Amino acid sequence: MDEVFTAGMGGDLCLFDGRTEAEPKKNYGTGGVLKDSKYMLSLTFNAPEESFNDDTEYLFQGKSVDDLMFHMHANFRFFGMQALPTFAAYDVMKNADIDNDFARFEAHLNEYF
């Protein structure tokens, strides 16, 4: 990933990291050139949907799927891209509902594309 992002520093993805000589400690990550571009994460989890956004659940401690994927969102934001709502399929191993997941995915795509 670093090689792809570094290659993009030539202007295809970003022009610079956003900082200036006058303000070297501010605006990091604002030099992206893809400000008119959007992206969408599509995720699958073994965890049930109820494992997220619930402070009483042990592993994710109330965090959302987007909180869990913050590092990916930050990479796209570095290039100026805007996030579309994330799609997630849950409990895909122990309680799979593939037909419903595909129907929800198609509806999600139709709504946002």
C-alpha positions as CSV (number, residue, x, y, z in Angstrom):
1,M,0.0,0.0,0.0
2,D,2.8,2.4,0.8
3,E,4.3,2.0,-2.7
4,V,0.9,2.8,-4.3
5,F,0.4,5.8,-2.1
6,T,4.0,7.1,-2.6
7,A,3.6,6.7,-6.3
8,G,0.4,8.8,-6.1
9,M,2.3,11.7,-4.5
10,G,3.3,12.7,-8.0
11,G,-0.1,14.3,-8.5
12,D,-2.3,11.4,-9.5
13,L,-3.7,11.0,-5.9
14,C,-2.3,14.0,-4.1
15,L,0.1,16.9,-4.7
16,F,1.6,17.1,-1.2
17,D,0.6,16.2,2.3
18,G,-1.2,19.5,2.9
19,R,1.3,21.2,5.1
20,T,3.1,24.4,4.2
21,E,6.4,25.9,5.3
22,A,4.4,28.6,7.0
23,E,2.3,26.1,8.9
24,P,4.3,22.9,9.1
25,K,2.2,21.5,12.0
26,K,-1.3,22.1,10.5
27,N,-3.4,20.7,7.7
28,Y,-1.7,17.3,7.4
29,G,-3.6,15.1,4.9
30,T,-5.3,17.9,3.0
31,G,-3.3,17.8,-0.3
32,G,-5.4,15.2,-2.1
33,V,-6.6,15.8,-5.6
34,L,-9.5,13.4,-5.6
35,K,-12.0,15.7,-4.0
36,D,-14.7,14.9,-6.5
37,S,-14.3,11.1,-6.0
38,K,-16.3,8.9,-3.7
39,Y,-15.6,5.5,-2.2
40,M,-17.5,2.8,-0.5
41,L,-16.3,0.0,1.9
42,S,-18.0,-3.3,1.6
43,L,-17.2,-5.5,4.5
44,T,-18.0,-9.0,5.8
45,F,-17.8,-10.0,9.5
46,N,-18.1,-13.3,11.4
47,A,-19.4,-11.1,14.2
48,P,-23.2,-10.5,14.4
49,E,-24.4,-7.0,13.8
50,E,-25.3,-6.7,17.5
51,S,-21.6,-6.9,18.4
52,F,-21.2,-3.3,17.1
53,N,-22.5,0.0,18.5
54,D,-23.1,-1.6,21.9
55,D,-21.0,-0.6,24.9
56,T,-21.8,-3.8,26.7
57,E,-20.3,-6.0,24.0
58,Y,-16.8,-7.1,24.9
59,L,-14.7,-7.0,21.8
60,F,-15.7,-3.8,19.9
61,Q,-16.6,-1.8,23.1
62,G,-19.4,0.2,21.5
63,K,-17.5,0.9,18.3
64,S,-19.1,0.9,14.8
65,V,-17.8,-0.8,11.7
66,D,-16.6,2.5,10.5
67,D,-14.7,3.1,13.7
68,L,-13.1,-0.3,13.2
69,M,-12.1,0.7,9.6
70,F,-10.9,4.2,10.6
71,H,-7.5,3.5,9.2
72,M,-8.9,2.8,5.7
73,H,-11.2,5.9,5.8
74,A,-8.1,7.9,6.7
75,N,-6.2,6.6,3.7
76,F,-9.0,7.6,1.4
77,R,-9.4,11.0,3.1
78,F,-5.7,11.7,2.6
79,F,-6.5,11.8,-1.2
80,G,-9.5,14.0,-0.6
81,M,-12.1,11.3,-1.3
82,Q,-15.6,11.4,0.2
83,A,-17.1,8.3,1.9
84,L,-20.4,6.7,0.9
85,P,-22.2,4.7,3.5
86,T,-20.4,1.5,4.3
87,F,-22.1,-1.9,3.5
88,A,-21.6,-4.7,5.9
89,A,-22.7,-8.4,5.9
90,Y,-22.7,-9.8,9.5
91,D,-22.5,-13.3,11.1
92,V,-21.4,-14.8,7.7
93,M,-20.0,-18.0,9.2
94,K,-22.3,-19.2,12.0
95,N,-25.5,-17.6,10.9
96,A,-25.2,-16.9,7.2
97,D,-28.0,-15.3,5.3
98,I,-26.5,-15.0,1.9
99,D,-29.6,-14.3,-0.2
100,N,-30.6,-11.5,2.2
101,D,-27.0,-10.1,2.2
102,F,-27.0,-10.0,-1.6
103,A,-30.4,-8.4,-1.7
104,R,-29.3,-5.7,0.8
105,F,-26.1,-5.2,-1.1
106,E,-28.0,-4.7,-4.4
107,A,-30.3,-2.2,-2.7
108,H,-27.3,-0.4,-1.2
109,L,-25.7,-0.1,-4.6
110,N,-28.9,1.1,-6.2
111,E,-29.3,3.8,-3.5
112,Y,-25.8,5.2,-3.6
113,F,-24.7,4.7,-7.3
